[in-house]
Amino acid sequence: MVVASRPLTGLIVYLATLLFYPVFLTIPIGTADINPGRVVVALLLVKCLMNPRLKSAFKWRRLDTFVTIGVAVHVAVELLMQPSMSTVVNRAGYSLDTWFTYIAVRLCVTGHSECVRVCKALAIFVVPLALLGLVETFTGWQPYLPLTQFCPWKPELRLTEARSGLYRAVGPFAHPIMFGICFATFLPLVYWLRHERNYWGKLAYATSLAAVVGALSSESSGPWMMVIVAVLWLAIEKRGHLVKPLIITFVVGCILVAIISNRPFYHVIASYANPIGGSSWHRCKLIDCAIEDFGQWYLVGYGGQDPGWGTALGMDHTDVTNEFILAGVKYGILGVVTLILIFFAAFRGLIRLQKSAADAALKSFGWALGSSLVALVFVFMSVSIFGQMSSLFYCLLGMVGSASCLGTANSLCVSPEHRLAAARIRSVALGASAQQYS
């Protein structure tokens, strides 16, 4: 289907595979774990590269550079610290899940209409997933649970624990937190469809509610906080001038808290940003350990070994629940810096879109993408993503990279040669029209 269909249709098939196919159900071939998602994205990228129109319209952006450098660092450090054939295979699969995914999205999304189609597909996908989340939360029945016994690396039935009398929905994901983050990430994009003038404009509110319900069904504070942050960011869309004062206020507030309080400012923030009683102390102590042992990991991380912070965290192992710290533990300071630069380039591209776009709906799309990124920055301070969510994160970055090229002409990443050709076509058309009426 991916080979026979159009590239954008192939991208939608890939998104459906990520959202509905369990990440733990793979076919082991040697040391490689093959799943449909990796096969689909590989075929999709080949199809895109064989399309002359997509290749000629593609223009390299700063975000592309930082994403490429980031993935290269992740691959190089692992190969340096653990040189083996299994590491080569592992990093090849990782590249398929991240860089291949990012470039495929960049090539497939070539204009405003493609953005609309992808968001419509996401709106359709979140509804059955949210219904599944409700069923799992209130009944405890997990239809994907029997399949976990076929997981190559951990073949066992894994029931999720209950919280506040309800079960934590997990769906086809490996953990309830990943399930909830997925909904919260795409909530702003689904809500953006309200700008459509047909029935999709009305459905946007219902599908957005489904995304909120899906995130809440995870019974996890991380997704809940993401929803709150995303909704608050969407609420100030019409008051964009407040963004800079809010950021300045937040920074100044952190400084004042650090001065006044007898504990680090992030301990104070985490104690309040904890809506359902998650382990905020664990997250803060993790930051403390990372700062204290900075000299041990800043170069190339810990080489795949446990950092040894389990005792301080009250555990028998180190559970690194912070995406930024995990980047440092695995890849050293370069991993942290590249992740920060990726977010920096993504936000800068969206700011450019806000300034250059003439269409209100287009500006709103940039704001929706920014809302997702802001929510992810917040949740990355308390969660490290894995499985399908890693690929979905790079899908979102690909959307940001493509959308940042959108301008008043509503054309994505068009090369100077294409602009010149379009200008010539317009001049010929105007000349023909003038001759007709002369």
C-alpha positions in Angstrom: 0.0 0.0 0.0 2.8 2.4 0.8 4.6 1.7 -2.5 1.4 2.0 -4.6 0.0 5.1 -2.9 1.0 8.7 -2.8 3.7 9.7 -0.4 1.4 11.6 1.9 -1.0 8.6 2.1 2.1 6.5 2.9 2.9 8.9 5.7 -0.6 8.6 7.1 -0.3 4.8 7.0 3.0 5.1 8.9 1.3 7.2 11.6 -1.5 4.7 11.9 1.1 1.9 12.3 2.8 3.8 15.1 -0.4 4.6 16.9 -2.1 1.2 16.6 0.6 -1.4 16.3 2.2 -2.5 19.6 5.9 -1.6 19.7 6.8 -4.8 21.7 5.5 -7.1 18.9 8.5 -7.5 16.6 10.1 -10.2 14.5 13.6 -10.9 15.7 16.1 -11.6 12.9 19.4 -12.2 14.4 20.0 -9.2 16.7 17.6 -7.0 14.8 14.0 -6.4 15.8 11.8 -5.8 12.8 8.4 -4.2 13.1 6.0 -2.9 10.5 6.8 0.7 11.4 10.4 0.4 10.3 9.5 -1.3 7.1 6.9 1.3 6.2 9.1 4.3 6.9 12.0 2.8 4.9 9.7 2.2 1.9 8.2 5.6 2.3 11.5 7.4 2.3 12.6 5.4 -0.8 9.4 6.4 -2.5 9.9 10.1 -1.6 13.5 10.0 -2.9 12.3 8.6 -6.2 9.8 11.4 -6.6 11.5 14.3 -8.6 8.9 16.8 -7.5 9.5 16.2 -3.8 13.2 16.2 -4.1 13.4 19.4 -6.1 11.0 21.2 -3.8 13.0 20.2 -0.7 15.2 22.9 0.9 17.5 22.2 3.8 16.7 24.1 7.0 18.6 24.8 10.2 16.4 22.4 12.1 17.4 19.6 9.6 21.0 20.3 10.4 20.6 20.0 14.2 18.4 16.9 13.9 21.0 15.2 11.7 23.8 16.2 14.1 21.8 15.0 17.1 21.1 11.5 15.6 24.7 11.3 14.4 25.9 12.0 18.0 23.6 9.3 19.3 24.9 6.8 16.8 28.6 7.7 17.0 28.8 7.7 20.9 27.1 4.3 21.1 29.4 2.8 18.5 32.4 4.3 20.2 31.5 3.1 23.7 30.1 -0.3 22.7 31.7 -1.4 19.5 30.0 -4.5 18.3 27.8 -5.8 15.5 24.7 -5.7 17.8 25.3 -2.0 18.4 25.5 -1.4 14.7 22.2 -3.1 14.2 20.7 -1.3 17.1 21.8 2.1 15.8 20.5 1.2 12.3 17.1 0.6 13.8 17.3 3.8 15.9 18.1 5.8 12.7 15.0 4.3 11.1 12.9 5.4 14.0 14.3 8.9 14.2 16.2 10.4 11.3 14.5 8.4 8.5 11.1 9.3 10.1 12.0 13.0 10.3 13.2 13.3 6.6 10.2 11.3 5.4 7.8 13.8 7.0 9.8 16.7 5.7 9.6 15.3 2.2 5.9 14.3 2.3 4.5 17.5 3.9 4.9 20.0 1.0 2.2 22.6 1.7 -0.8 23.8 3.7 -3.1 21.2 2.3 -0.8 18.4 3.4 -0.7 19.8 6.9 -4.5 19.8 7.0 -4.7 16.1 5.8 -2.2 15.0 8.4 -4.1 16.7 11.2 -7.4 15.2 10.0 -5.8 11.8 10.1 -4.6 12.4 13.6 -8.1 13.6 14.6 -9.6 10.3 13.3 -6.9 8.2 15.0 -7.3 9.7 18.5 -11.0 8.9 18.7 -10.7 5.0 18.8 -7.6 5.3 20.9 -9.4 7.5 23.4 -12.3 5.0 23.6 -9.8 2.3 24.2 -8.3 4.4 27.0 -11.7 4.8 28.6 -12.4 1.1 28.4 -9.1 0.2 30.0 -9.4 2.8 32.7 -12.8 1.8 33.9 -12.8 -1.9 33.3 -9.1 -2.9 33.5 -9.5 -4.9 30.3 -6.4 -4.5 28.1 -6.8 -6.0 24.7 -3.2 -5.7 23.8 -2.0 -7.4 27.0 -2.0 -11.0 25.7 0.5 -9.9 23.0 3.1 -8.9 25.5 4.0 -12.6 26.0 5.5 -12.5 22.5 7.9 -9.6 23.3 11.4 -10.8 22.3 13.2 -8.9 25.0 10.8 -9.3 27.9 8.1 -12.0 27.2 5.7 -11.6 30.1 2.2 -10.4 30.9 2.4 -7.0 32.4 -0.7 -5.6 34.0 -0.7 -1.8 34.8 -1.3 -0.8 38.4 -4.4 1.0 39.5 -4.5 4.6 40.8 -7.3 6.3 42.7 -9.6 3.3 42.0 -9.1 3.5 38.2 -6.8 1.5 35.9 -4.0 3.2 34.0 -4.7 2.9 30.2 -1.8 1.8 28.1 -3.2 0.8 24.7 -0.7 -0.4 22.2 2.1 1.5 23.9 4.7 0.1 26.3 3.8 2.3 29.2 0.7 4.4 30.3 2.8 7.6 30.3 3.7 7.1 26.6 0.1 6.5 25.9 -1.0 9.7 27.6 1.8 11.8 26.1 0.8 10.8 22.6 -2.7 12.4 23.1 -1.3 15.5 24.7 1.3 16.0 21.9 -1.3 16.0 19.1 -4.1 17.8 21.0 -3.1 21.3 19.6 -2.9 19.9 16.0 -6.4 18.4 16.3 -7.8 21.6 17.8 -6.3 23.6 14.9 -8.8 22.0 12.6 -11.4 24.4 14.0 -10.3 26.8 11.2 -11.7 24.5 8.6 -15.0 25.8 7.2 -16.7 22.5 6.6 -17.9 19.9 9.1 -14.3 19.4 10.2 -14.4 22.8 11.9 -17.1 21.5 14.2 -15.6 18.0 14.7 -12.4 19.6 15.8 -13.9 20.4 19.3 -15.2 16.8 19.7 -11.9 15.2 18.6 -10.0 17.6 20.8 -12.1 16.5 23.8 -11.3 12.9 22.8 -7.6 13.7 22.9 -8.0 15.2 26.4 -9.9 12.1 27.6 -7.2 9.9 26.1 -4.5 11.7 28.0 -6.4 11.6 31.3 -7.0 7.9 30.9 -3.3 7.2 31.4 -3.7 8.3 35.1 -0.2 9.8 34.9 0.8 13.3 36.1 3.1 13.8 33.1 0.4 13.7 30.4 -1.9 15.6 32.7 0.6 18.4 33.0 1.1 18.4 29.2 -2.6 18.9 28.7 -2.6 21.8 31.1 0.4 23.4 29.5 -0.9 22.9 26.0 -4.3 24.3 26.8 -2.8 27.3 28.6 -0.5 28.0 25.6 -3.5 27.7 23.2 -5.5 30.0 25.3 -3.0 32.9 24.8 -2.8 32.5 21.0 -4.6 35.8 20.5 -2.3 37.4 23.0 1.1 36.5 21.6 2.6 39.7 23.0 2.3 38.1 26.4 4.8 35.3 25.6 7.9 37.3 26.3 6.7 38.8 29.6 5.6 35.4 30.7 9.0 33.8 30.0 10.8 36.7 31.7 8.4 36.4 34.7 9.1 32.6 34.9 12.9 33.1 34.8 12.8 35.9 37.4 10.5 33.8 39.5 12.9 30.8 39.4 15.8 33.1 40.4 13.8 34.6 43.3 12.7 31.1 44.5 16.3 30.0 44.4 17.4 32.9 46.5 14.5 32.8 49.0 14.0 29.0 49.4 16.2 26.7 51.3 16.1 24.1 48.5 16.7 24.3 44.7 14.0 26.0 42.7 13.2 22.9 40.7 12.3 21.1 43.9 9.8 23.9 44.7 8.3 23.9 41.2 8.0 20.1 41.1 6.2 20.0 44.5 3.4 22.2 43.0 3.4 20.8 39.4 2.2 17.4 40.6 -1.5 17.2 40.0 -2.1 13.5 40.9 0.7 12.8 43.4 3.4 11.4 41.1 7.0 10.9 42.3 8.2 14.5 41.9 10.8 13.9 44.6 12.4 11.2 42.4 12.6 13.6 39.4 14.3 16.3 41.5 16.7 14.0 43.1 17.7 12.8 39.6 18.6 16.3 38.7 20.7 16.6 41.9 22.6 13.4 41.0 23.2 14.5 37.5 24.7 17.8 38.7 26.8 16.2 41.4 28.3 13.6 39.0 28.6 15.9 36.0 32.3 15.2 35.7 31.6 11.5 35.2 29.2 11.7 32.3 29.8 15.0 30.4 32.3 13.5 27.9 30.5 10.4 26.5 28.0 9.5 29.1 28.2 6.2 31.0 28.7 3.9 28.0 25.4 2.1 28.4 26.1 1.4 32.1 23.9 2.2 35.0 24.9 5.6 36.5 24.7 4.1 40.0 22.2 6.6 41.4 19.7 3.9 42.4 20.6 4.1 46.1 20.1 7.8 46.2 16.8 7.4 44.4 15.6 4.6 46.7 15.7 2.0 44.0 17.9 -1.0 43.0 18.6 0.6 39.6 18.6 4.1 38.1 15.3 5.1 36.4 16.3 8.2 34.4 12.9 9.9 34.1 14.2 13.1 32.4 14.8 13.2 28.6 17.5 15.9 28.9 19.4 13.9 31.6 18.9 10.7 29.7 20.6 12.4 26.7 23.6 13.2 28.9 23.7 9.8 30.6 23.7 8.0 27.2 25.6 10.5 24.9 27.4 13.0 27.1 27.0 16.8 27.1 26.8 16.8 23.3 23.6 14.8 23.5 22.1 17.5 25.9 23.3 20.4 23.7 22.0 18.9 20.5 18.6 18.3 22.1 18.4 21.9 23.3 19.5 23.2 19.9 16.8 21.1 18.2 14.2 22.8 20.3 15.8 26.2 19.7 15.8 25.7 15.9 12.2 24.4 16.0 10.9 27.4 18.0 12.9 29.8 15.8 11.4 28.4 12.7 7.9 28.7 14.1 8.6 32.3 15.1 9.6 33.0 11.5 6.3 31.5 10.4 4.3 33.7 12.7 6.1 36.8 11.3 5.9 35.9 7.6 2.5 34.2 7.2 -0.3 36.3 5.9 -3.0 33.7 6.5 -4.6 33.6 10.0 -5.1 29.8 9.8 -1.4 29.4 8.9 -0.3 31.5 11.9 -2.5 29.4 14.1 -1.0 26.2 12.7 2.5 27.5 13.8 1.1 28.3 17.2 -0.4 24.8 17.5 2.9 23.2 16.7 4.6 25.6 19.2 2.1 24.5 21.9 3.0 20.9 21.3 6.7 21.7 21.6 6.2 23.8 24.8 4.2 21.0 26.4 7.0 18.5 25.4 9.7 20.7 26.9 7.8 20.6 30.2 7.2 16.9 30.2 10.8 16.1 29.2 11.8 17.4 32.6 10.0 14.5 34.2 9.7 11.8 31.5 12.1 10.1 29.1 10.3 8.9 25.9 10.8 5.6 24.2 9.1 3.2 21.7 6.5 4.7 19.3 6.7 8.0 21.1 10.3 8.6 20.0 9.2 8.2 16.3 6.1 10.4 16.9 8.4 13.1 18.4 10.5 13.1 15.2 7.3 13.2 13.2 6.3 16.3 15.0 9.7 17.8 14.4 9.4 17.0 10.7 6.0 18.9 10.7 7.7 21.8 12.4 10.6 21.8 9.8 8.1 21.8 6.9 5.8 24.3 8.4 8.6 26.8 9.2 9.1 27.1 5.4 5.5 28.2 4.9 5.2 31.8 3.9 2.7 34.1 2.3 2.8 32.0 -0.9 1.7 28.9 1.0 4.5 26.9 -0.6 7.0 24.8 1.4 10.7 24.9 0.9 10.5 25.9 -2.7 13.9 26.3 -4.4 14.9 29.5 -6.2 14.6 27.7 -9.5 11.0 26.8 -8.8 10.2 30.4 -7.8 11.7 31.7 -11.1 9.8 29.1 -13.1 6.5 30.2 -11.3 7.3 33.8 -12.1 7.8 33.0 -15.8 4.5 31.1 -15.9 2.7 34.0 -14.4 4.3 36.5 -16.8 3.3 34.3 -19.8 -0.2 34.0 -18.5 -0.5 37.8 -18.0 0.9 38.3 -21.5 -1.6 35.9 -23.1 -4.4 37.6 -21.2 -3.3 41.1 -22.4 -3.2 39.9 -26.0 -6.7 38.4 -25.7 -8.2 41.7 -24.7 -6.1 44.0 -26.9 
